[in-house]
Amino acid sequence: MNKAGKIISISPPHAIPGGEIAIECEGFTVSEFNEYGCRFNEIEARLIGASSNRILAIVPEGLETTTVEIVLYSGNDESEPQKIIVGRKLADDLHLVSNPAIDPNDDSIILTRSGSRGQSLPVTLYRLEKDGYLGEMPADIMNPTGIGFNQSGELFVTARADGQVCRISRDEEVVPYSSDLGIATGIAFDSSGEMFVGDRSGTVFRVPSFGNAESFATLEPSVSAYHLAFGADDRLFLSSPGLCSFDSIHVVDRSGNVSDYFRGLGRPQGLAFDRQGNLYCAACLHGRHGIVKISPDAANAEIFVAGMNVVGLCFDRTGSMIISTTESVFSLPLGIFGTLLN
């Protein structure tokens, strides 16, 4: 008899290093001499728990491929391998607090080093080129938070310390676009190109033109940020992480009326839609951390990518999911394409 047993399923089937996955199995032998475990491409994984039919494992660092084979072992026996997709690290030593953004002009990724509120850092914006080169952007913004491109391909960044949204030209020229936006965090554009900015103090602003801002919706304040995304129906979706484990994703109609879209998430943050109408959110669901996938009718939700300290995501034009944690950025080749509004 094979003491390593058989892997039945792995949940979720996608992860980034540091994420926790659950391996359902049968016939696994847990020996009293710790001669058992789990390997990812021959790299030993740290186990959180193990029994004959279920193992909780942490995805290790140092994996060199995105398609990873997992095997269980007990004594000298090994199980047949099962595969998962693990994100490839693109950059680290950052301080991201929301979604990254894909530049529609050249498919590079815009990233931030946000810092604590009021902290002045020598470099706060980065451009990650398609060839992997991480370049510093000369643009100087205090506490950059939300990043977004309008329909013309212009880059806008919210600055929560100053309560502004700024336009960035040629990676270096910073033009204040609208002010008096409270603690400006999330940013999103609707299908007509109008800008919306979330003030984590409790207001969503509509910014129809240069220098103008008007209150669009009012919600409860957030301890962290407002994260915004538009759905295909041009409704505004918003997450506002609080202190409980049962927070909501809100939806705001075109008249500014707010209702709950999905409830039951811990610390929901960055949002993005795919072209089928599924909503993805950086959050915790039923005690499991990572990216949560919510069906278009909001009837079903599941942990889709396992990961810790995840704050945001977006999709590039090759079908990869770009995930940002508080320190790093990863790419997962999942064949999922985002909407033009995200």
C-alpha positions in Angstrom: 0.0 0.0 0.0 1.2 3.5 -0.9 1.4 5.4 2.4 1.3 8.7 0.5 -2.2 8.0 -0.7 -3.9 9.8 -3.5 -4.5 13.5 -4.2 -8.2 14.0 -4.9 -8.4 17.8 -5.4 -6.6 21.1 -4.7 -8.4 24.2 -3.6 -7.9 26.8 -4.9 -6.1 25.6 -8.1 -4.3 29.0 -8.3 -2.0 30.7 -5.8 0.9 33.0 -5.2 3.8 32.2 -2.9 2.8 32.4 0.7 -0.8 31.4 0.0 -2.6 28.6 1.8 -4.0 25.7 -0.3 -6.2 22.8 0.8 -5.3 19.4 -0.6 -8.1 16.8 -0.4 -6.7 13.3 -0.4 -7.3 9.7 0.7 -5.1 7.2 2.3 -2.4 9.6 3.4 -0.4 8.3 6.4 0.7 10.8 9.0 3.7 9.2 10.8 4.7 10.0 14.3 8.3 10.6 13.2 7.4 13.5 10.9 8.4 11.5 7.8 5.7 13.0 5.8 4.9 16.2 3.9 4.2 17.9 0.7 6.5 19.2 -2.1 6.0 21.8 -4.8 8.4 21.1 -7.7 10.6 19.3 -5.2 10.6 22.2 -2.8 9.4 21.4 0.7 6.2 23.1 1.8 5.3 24.2 5.3 2.2 22.4 6.5 -0.5 24.0 8.6 -2.4 20.8 9.3 -2.4 17.2 8.1 -4.7 14.2 8.4 -5.4 11.1 6.3 -7.8 13.0 4.0 -6.9 16.7 4.1 -3.7 18.8 4.2 -3.2 22.5 4.5 0.0 23.7 2.9 1.7 27.1 2.3 3.0 27.6 -1.2 6.8 28.0 -1.0 9.0 30.7 -2.4 11.6 30.0 -5.1 9.4 28.2 -7.6 10.8 28.7 -11.1 7.7 27.7 -13.2 4.1 28.8 -13.1 2.8 25.3 -13.7 3.8 23.5 -10.4 3.5 19.8 -9.6 2.5 18.9 -6.0 3.2 15.5 -4.5 2.6 14.1 -1.1 5.1 11.8 0.6 5.0 9.6 3.6 8.1 7.5 4.4 9.6 6.4 1.1 6.3 6.6 -0.8 5.1 9.5 -3.0 1.6 10.2 -4.5 0.9 10.8 -8.1 1.5 14.6 -8.8 -1.3 17.1 -9.3 -0.8 20.5 -10.9 -1.7 24.1 -9.9 -0.8 27.5 -11.3 1.5 29.6 -9.1 2.1 33.3 -9.8 5.5 34.5 -11.0 7.0 37.4 -9.0 7.5 40.5 -11.2 8.7 43.0 -8.6 9.0 43.5 -4.9 10.1 46.0 -2.2 7.0 48.1 -3.0 4.2 49.5 -0.9 1.0 49.0 -2.9 -2.4 49.7 -1.4 -4.7 49.2 -4.3 -4.9 47.8 -7.9 -2.0 48.0 -10.2 -2.8 49.4 -13.7 -2.0 48.4 -17.3 -0.9 51.2 -19.6 -3.0 50.8 -22.7 -0.3 52.5 -24.8 2.4 49.9 -24.3 1.0 47.2 -21.8 3.5 48.1 -19.1 2.3 48.0 -15.5 2.1 51.1 -13.3 3.0 50.4 -9.6 3.3 52.5 -6.5 5.4 52.9 -3.4 2.7 54.6 -1.4 4.2 54.9 2.1 2.3 55.8 5.3 0.1 58.9 5.1 2.2 62.1 5.0 5.5 60.1 4.4 7.7 61.6 1.7 9.6 59.0 -0.3 12.2 59.7 -3.0 10.4 57.5 -5.6 6.7 56.7 -5.4 5.7 55.6 -8.9 7.2 52.8 -11.1 6.7 51.5 -14.6 7.3 47.7 -15.1 8.1 47.2 -18.7 7.0 44.0 -20.7 10.7 42.9 -20.7 10.7 42.9 -16.8 12.6 46.1 -16.4 11.3 48.1 -13.4 11.9 51.8 -14.0 11.4 54.7 -11.6 9.0 57.4 -12.8 10.2 61.0 -12.0 6.7 62.1 -11.1 6.6 63.2 -7.5 3.3 62.4 -5.7 2.7 62.1 -2.0 1.1 58.9 -1.0 -0.1 57.7 -4.5 -3.0 55.3 -4.0 -5.5 54.7 -6.8 -4.2 54.4 -10.4 -6.3 54.5 -13.6 -6.2 55.3 -17.3 -9.0 57.2 -19.1 -10.2 56.3 -22.6 -7.5 58.5 -24.1 -4.8 56.6 -22.4 -3.9 59.3 -19.9 -2.7 58.3 -16.5 -4.4 59.6 -13.3 -3.3 58.9 -9.7 -5.0 59.8 -6.5 -2.9 61.3 -3.7 -4.6 60.6 -0.4 -2.4 62.9 1.7 -3.4 65.9 -0.4 -6.9 64.9 -1.3 -6.2 65.3 -5.0 -6.3 63.4 -8.2 -3.4 64.2 -10.6 -2.7 63.6 -14.3 0.7 62.3 -15.1 2.2 63.3 -18.5 5.4 61.7 -20.0 5.9 59.9 -16.6 7.2 63.1 -15.0 4.8 66.0 -15.3 2.3 66.1 -12.4 -0.8 68.2 -13.1 -3.4 68.5 -10.3 -6.7 67.7 -11.9 -9.1 68.0 -9.0 -8.8 68.9 -5.3 -10.7 68.8 -2.1 -11.5 65.1 -2.4 -11.0 64.2 1.2 -8.7 61.1 1.7 -8.7 60.3 -2.0 -8.2 56.6 -2.7 -10.0 54.6 -5.4 -10.4 55.8 -8.9 -12.4 54.5 -11.9 -13.9 55.7 -15.2 -17.3 54.8 -16.6 -18.1 54.0 -20.2 -18.4 57.6 -21.1 -15.0 58.5 -19.7 -16.2 60.3 -16.6 -14.0 60.0 -13.5 -15.1 58.8 -10.1 -12.9 59.1 -7.0 -13.5 57.5 -3.6 -12.9 59.4 -0.4 -12.4 56.9 2.4 -14.1 59.3 4.8 -17.4 58.4 3.2 -17.9 60.1 -0.2 -17.7 59.1 -3.8 -17.0 62.1 -6.0 -18.0 62.4 -9.7 -15.4 64.5 -11.5 -16.9 65.4 -14.9 -14.2 67.8 -16.0 -10.9 69.4 -15.1 -11.1 71.0 -11.6 -14.7 70.1 -11.0 -15.9 67.6 -8.5 -19.4 66.9 -7.1 -20.6 64.5 -4.4 -22.1 61.4 -6.1 -22.8 58.9 -3.3 -22.4 58.7 0.5 -21.3 55.6 2.4 -19.8 54.6 5.7 -16.2 55.5 6.2 -13.4 52.9 5.7 -10.4 52.3 7.9 -8.3 51.8 4.8 -9.6 52.9 1.4 -12.4 52.9 -1.1 -11.7 50.6 -4.1 -13.8 51.3 -7.2 -14.6 49.4 -10.5 -17.4 49.8 -13.1 -19.4 46.8 -14.3 -20.5 46.3 -17.8 -23.9 47.8 -17.0 -22.1 51.0 -15.9 -23.0 50.6 -12.2 -20.2 51.5 -9.8 -19.0 48.7 -7.5 -17.1 49.7 -4.3 -15.3 47.9 -1.5 -14.5 49.7 1.8 -12.6 47.4 4.2 -13.7 47.7 7.8 -12.8 45.9 11.0 -15.2 43.0 10.8 -15.0 39.8 8.8 -18.4 40.2 7.2 -18.0 43.3 5.0 -19.9 44.1 1.8 -19.2 45.0 -1.7 -21.5 47.8 -2.5 -23.1 48.8 -5.8 -24.1 52.4 -6.8 -26.6 53.0 -9.5 -26.5 55.9 -11.9 -28.5 58.1 -9.5 -26.1 57.6 -6.6 -28.2 55.1 -4.7 -26.2 52.6 -2.7 -27.1 48.9 -2.0 -25.2 45.8 -1.0 -24.1 43.6 -3.9 -22.4 40.8 -1.9 -21.8 40.5 1.8 -19.5 38.2 3.8 -16.0 39.2 3.0 -13.1 40.0 5.3 -11.3 43.2 4.4 -12.4 43.5 0.8 -10.0 45.7 -1.3 -9.1 45.9 -5.0 -11.8 44.9 -7.6 -11.8 43.9 -11.3 -14.3 42.4 -13.7 -13.8 39.8 -16.4 -15.7 39.9 -19.7 -18.2 37.3 -18.5 -19.3 39.6 -15.6 -17.5 37.8 -12.8 -16.2 40.1 -10.1 -12.8 39.4 -8.5 -11.9 41.0 -5.2 -8.8 40.9 -3.0 -10.4 39.7 0.3 -10.8 36.9 2.8 -13.7 34.4 2.5 -14.5 31.9 5.2 -11.1 32.4 6.8 -9.2 31.9 3.5 -7.2 34.8 2.0 -6.5 35.8 -1.6 -8.6 36.6 -4.6 -12.4 35.9 -4.3 -14.4 35.2 -7.5 -18.1 36.3 -7.3 -20.5 35.1 -10.0 -22.4 37.7 -12.1 -25.6 37.2 -10.1 -23.7 37.4 -6.8 -25.2 34.0 -5.8 -21.8 32.2 -5.5 -18.4 33.1 -4.3 -15.2 31.1 -4.0 -11.5 31.6 -3.2 -10.0 31.6 -6.7 -6.4 32.5 -5.9 -4.7 31.8 -2.6 -2.5 34.5 -1.3 -1.7 36.6 1.8 -1.6 40.4 2.1 -3.3 40.8 -1.3 -4.5 44.4 -2.0 -5.4 44.5 -5.7 -5.5 43.0 -9.1 -6.0 43.7 -12.8 -5.9 41.8 -16.1 -3.4 42.4 -18.9 -4.1 41.9 -22.6 -2.6 38.4 -22.7 -5.1 37.0 -20.2 -2.9 37.1 -17.2 -4.1 38.2 -13.8 -1.7 40.7 -12.2 -1.9 40.6 -8.4 -0.5 43.1 -6.0 0.3 42.4 -2.4 1.5 45.0 0.1 5.1 44.3 -1.0 5.1 42.5 -4.4 3.5 42.0 -7.8 2.8 38.6 -9.4 1.6 37.4 -12.8 -0.7 34.4 -13.2 -1.3 33.1 -16.8 -5.0 32.2 -16.4 -6.5 33.0 -19.8 -8.9 35.5 -18.3 -9.6 38.8 -20.0 -10.8 41.9 -18.2 -13.4 44.4 -19.3 -12.3 47.6 -21.1 -13.4 49.5 -18.0 -10.8 47.9 -15.7 
